[in-house]
Amino acid sequence: MNAFQANAITRALVTDSASEASLLDCVELLEARRQIVCESINACARPTAACDADFNALLAERSALVAALAQLRPLCRGEARIAHPRDDH
């Protein structure tokens, strides 16, 4: 899964009203994927900086997962809410 796929899954889980997945399910999915990416990064032989495309892709995916989790965790804990477009009036 690359960063684009992780973002697409996050959007689908959050915005698809027919989905049975909750925000907590989404956070758990992203956290599980983050763990897998971190383990993959730790298992890699140390590359020459900016020369290993696979390693750099893992770093980019980890960054995207961390960013998505940072946005979703407050929603799951009830610390933030998603504003409805009609609330702006």
C-alpha positions as CSV (number, residue, x, y, z in Angstrom):
1,M,0.0,0.0,0.0
2,N,1.4,3.4,-1.0
3,A,0.5,6.8,0.4
4,F,-2.0,7.4,-2.3
5,Q,-3.8,4.1,-1.5
6,A,-3.8,4.8,2.2
7,N,-5.3,8.2,1.6
8,A,-8.0,6.7,-0.7
9,I,-8.9,4.0,1.9
10,T,-9.1,6.7,4.6
11,R,-11.4,8.8,2.4
12,A,-13.6,5.9,1.5
13,L,-14.0,4.7,5.1
14,V,-14.7,8.2,6.4
15,T,-17.0,9.4,3.6
16,D,-18.9,6.3,2.5
17,S,-22.2,6.4,4.4
18,A,-23.0,2.8,3.3
19,S,-19.8,1.5,4.9
20,E,-20.1,-0.3,8.2
21,A,-16.6,0.9,9.2
22,S,-16.4,3.4,12.0
23,L,-13.7,6.0,12.4
24,L,-12.2,3.7,15.1
25,D,-12.0,0.9,12.5
26,C,-10.3,3.3,10.1
27,V,-7.8,4.4,12.8
28,E,-7.1,0.7,13.7
29,L,-6.5,-0.1,10.0
30,L,-4.1,2.8,9.5
31,E,-2.3,2.0,12.8
32,A,-1.9,-1.6,11.7
33,R,-0.5,-0.5,8.4
34,R,1.8,2.0,10.1
35,Q,3.2,-0.8,12.2
36,I,3.8,-3.0,9.1
37,V,5.6,-0.1,7.4
38,C,7.7,0.7,10.4
39,E,8.7,-3.0,10.7
40,S,9.6,-3.0,7.0
41,I,11.8,0.1,7.5
42,N,13.5,-1.4,10.4
43,A,14.2,-4.6,8.5
44,C,15.8,-2.8,5.6
45,A,19.5,-2.6,5.2
46,R,20.5,1.0,5.6
47,P,20.4,2.6,2.2
48,T,22.5,5.4,0.8
49,A,20.4,8.5,1.5
50,A,17.9,9.3,-1.3
51,C,19.1,6.5,-3.5
52,D,16.8,3.6,-2.5
53,A,13.4,4.1,-4.1
54,D,11.7,1.3,-2.0
55,F,13.1,2.7,1.3
56,N,12.1,6.2,0.3
57,A,8.6,5.0,-0.7
58,L,8.2,3.4,2.8
59,L,9.3,6.6,4.5
60,A,6.7,8.6,2.4
61,E,4.0,6.1,3.2
62,R,4.8,6.2,6.9
63,S,4.5,10.0,6.8
64,A,1.2,9.8,5.1
65,L,-0.1,7.3,7.6
66,V,1.0,9.4,10.5
67,A,-0.6,12.5,9.1
68,A,-3.9,10.6,8.5
69,L,-3.8,9.2,12.0
70,A,-3.1,12.7,13.5
71,Q,-6.3,13.9,11.8
72,L,-8.5,10.9,12.7
73,R,-7.5,10.2,16.3
74,P,-9.1,13.4,17.7
75,L,-12.3,12.6,15.9
76,C,-12.4,9.1,17.5
77,R,-11.7,10.5,20.9
78,G,-14.5,13.1,20.5
79,E,-12.0,16.0,20.8
80,A,-13.0,17.3,17.3
81,R,-16.0,17.2,15.1
82,I,-16.5,17.3,11.4
83,A,-18.4,20.4,10.4
84,H,-21.4,19.9,8.2
85,P,-21.4,22.2,5.1
86,R,-24.7,23.7,6.2
87,D,-23.2,24.7,9.6
88,D,-21.4,27.6,7.9
89,H,-24.6,29.6,7.4
